[in-house]
Amino acid sequence: MKRLDCRGMAPRPSTVAAWLALFAVTAACTSSSKLPSPPPPACTPPSPQPSSFSSSATLAARVIDLGVHPVNDTVTFHVPAGTASVTILEQESNALAAQTVSINGQTFANTTFPHSITVGETQIFDVYGDAINPDCNPPSVTCQNPTTLSVYYFSDAAWAGALTIPNTPAMLSAGVPEGTWSMVVSDYANECPHVTGCSTVYAYPAGSYQVTVLLKPGPAPASGAIDFTFYLLTNAYQAAAQNDVATRDPNVSRMLSTLGTLLGGAGISLGATTFVDLPDSVKAKYLDTATSLETVDADDVSACGQVAELLRNSGPGNAMNLFLVDRITTANNPAGTSTVGLDGTIPGPATVGGTVSSGALASAANLSSGCNGPIRPRTCGPDEVAYIAAHETGHFLGLYHPTESDGTWFDPLTDTDICPCSSCAPPGSTCQNSSSSVASPYAMAGTDCVKSSSCGGGDNLMFWELSGASVGTLSSQQGEVMRANSLVQ
C-alpha cells in the first residue's frame, strides 16, 4: 500500500501522544545556562515572498504585515465583518533559533503556533485548553472530541507555520468573527519547560517570528479555482511536461485532467498550470547515483532537512507549489507501506513562496505508465500521481486525515466518516490505546474503512492510505475548509 503522508499528522503514531504530554504534565527543561552554544546553522531562514495581488487596494485589504515578534509577544489586528477566512503566517527570523526539540528521545521540528487566540474578550483557541487526547475512541467520555473546538491546530514543521480559520464545524457555521484579534506568539522550544522529558542540545536563543495575516474577503465562496506550479525533481519529465498544451505529454495531460476532477469534488476547478524544471544544481543534491533517481529523505524534520530545503525553491505567487519527485524515502512508515506524498505543513503558508513549508511533494514514479478510460488511481499511473497531488493539496488547504493510521486520531469535522481501530480493525488486531504505548499498532487499511457508516472514510481523498478503496470522495465541510483558503480564488 502507499502512504499519503503529511507533516501535520506525525508519521509516527507515538509522536502525537508524546508531544501532547505538554498539556498534561509540567516539568522543567534542562537549564539552558548549562548547555553549550550551538554551532553555526546549516541554513538560514528564507525571506517570505508574499504573492502580488491585482491592485494595491486589494493588497492593502488582504495582507497585514505585523512585523517581527519574539515568542510570548502579543500581536493584534482587526478583522472586518464579512471576512471569509483569516490565515496567520509565522516565519522564523533568527538563524540561531532551535530547529528541533527532543522529547523523551524523539526529535520534533520546532514548530511555531499561536499559544492563544482571542477575539475581543472571547478566547477561541488555547494551546493548553484545546488539547486533544490522541487515543480517543468515540464515544468515550474521557476523550475531548475535536469536533467541539472553535479552532483546531496540530502541525509539525520547523521555522514556518500557518493557521487558517475557519477549519472546524463551529466556525464554518458561525462565520469568522469580526473584531480585534490578538494572538500570543510561541513555538515548541518556548513551551519546552512544560513538557516532560523535553530538552535541546544547545543553548539556542528564543525564537522571533515575522507575523503576517491574510484576510480573504467574504462571503465564503461556493466554488473557486486554484492555480498550480509543478516543480520537477525528476529527470524523466524535464522535457515532457511542457507548458504548451499542444505539445504536452499525454500522460501529463491525463494527470491534470484527473487532478481537476478530484478537486471538483470540493467545488474547486483547476486553474492555470505551470511546469518549472529545477536547476541542475538542485537536482545534484538529491540524485541517488546508485539508482539514478532524484530521492528526497523525509526523516530530517529540521529546517535544513531535505524536504525543507527543497520547498524553499518555491517562488512567489498565488499558486499551489507541487514538487514532482522520483522517490520519497522514510523509515517511519507502517509495515508494508511506502510514502508517495508529503506536505510541508497543515495548512501551508498560502500565497507565500520560498519558506521551508511552501508546498508539497508527490511521487511521479508512475507518471509514464499511461492508460485510458475511467479514473483508476491504483492501476493508472497518471491517475495515481493526480490522486497524490490532490491529497497533498487538501492538506495544504487545511484538511487532516479523517482517520490516522493507528485508528485513534481523527479530524475535527463532523461529516467525515471515521474508522476507530477498536471497532473496525480485524479480530485479533493490536490497537493503540490510552493506557499503554504499542510498538507496532495495527494500521487501518482502506478496506477496513468502507464497511459501514461506523467504519468509513477509506474512500475519502484524505484517508491516510492510497488503496483499492480509494475513490477520492470529499465531504461538504471538507470542501468548505478548502475553499476558504486564500489560494482558492
Buried (B, 14 or more C-beta within 10 A) or exposed (E): BBBBBBBBBBBBBBBBBBBBBBBEEEEEBEEBEEBEEBEEBEBBBBEBBBBEBEEEEEEEBBBBEBEBBBBEBEBEBEBEEEBBBBBBBBBBBBBBBBBBBBBEEBBBBBBBBBBBBBBEEEBBBBBEEBBBBBBBBBEEEEBBBBBEBBBBBBBBBBBBBBBBBBBBBBBBEEBBBBBEBBBBBBBBBBBBEBBBBBBBBEBBBBBBBBBBBBBBBBEBBEEBBBBBBBBBBBBBBBEBBBEEEEEBBEBBBBBBBBBBBBBBBBBBBBBEBBBBBBEEEBBEEBBBEEEEBBBBBBEBBBBBBBBBBBBBBBBBBBBBBBBBBBBBBBEBBBEEBBBBBBBBBBBBBBBBBBBBBBBBBBBBBBBBBEBEEEBBBBEBBBBBBBBBBBBBBBBBBBBBBBBBBBBBBBBBBBEBBBBBBBEBBEEEBEBBBBEEEBEEBBBBBBBBBBEEEEBBBBBBBBBBBBBEBBBBBBBEBBBBBBBBBBBBB
